[in-house]
Amino acid sequence: MRMKIGKFHVGLVVAIVCLALLASSFLLPWWTIERKEKSPVQYPVVYSNSTHDFKLLGVSTVHVHTIVTFGDPEEWTSETSYSDIEGSELNFHFTVLVIMMAMAAVLIVLFVVLHVMAAKRAGLRTIALILGFAVIFLALGSAAYLHANVPSAVGDSRSSVETALDTPLPDIQTFADSDLNETHTRSITTTWGPSIGWYSAFVVCVIMLFAIWFTESRPKTEEEPEEEPED
């Protein structure tokens, strides 16, 4: 007997895709600080660019230094990573984010498992539906938590963050903004704001909504007999 594939099965696949995206968010940057420095105006021109990606499991930094002379430019790159930043509240905030996203991942697994088990127990469908919306709540909550806490934590612990990242920073108290510092010898532009991991939280919400919608088109279970047509 061939199994009929319908919206319900598509919904389970969509939920698995949502789980994969959520798992990848642990490796993606959620918030980024980028610093570009140019000095001096005359030759040789020195460019120093640094990108600091704040991920759920730590911070990674890439420094790119370029010297432009009358010949070919010379460029060298250095990369570092940090599991935590001492003396900053960032460690606590990102631990909270990890817990929230880990809980969302577990709930997605339960969402799929309960829907599969609900083939014979219709009551599990309601629980699965609640878990699906809980995933959306956690994903949105993670994005909101980052927006509310992480930028101010960087600003309040600027000296500790500067020491760890080995980069001077302006006073950061907003979620996304930029700062320009110009003198007669150099120009420094610093920008900060959300990155791909933060946006992926909203994508998780959209995908999970589709998973809920499709799985609500599930076939009848043994506990839900077809209604008999009225005479």
Secondary structure, 3 states (H helix, E strand, C coil): CCCCCCHHHHHHHHHHHHHHHHHHCCCCEEEEEEEEEEECCCCCEEEEEEEEEEECCEEEEEEEEEEECCCCCEEEEEEEEECCCCCCCHHHHHHHHHHHHHHHHHHHHHHHHHHHHCCCCCHHHHHHHHHHHHHHHHHHHHHHHHHHHHHHHHHHCHHHHHHHHCCCCCCCCCCCEEEEEECCCCEEEEEEEECHHHHHHHHHHHHHHHHHHHHCCCCCCCCCCCCCCCC
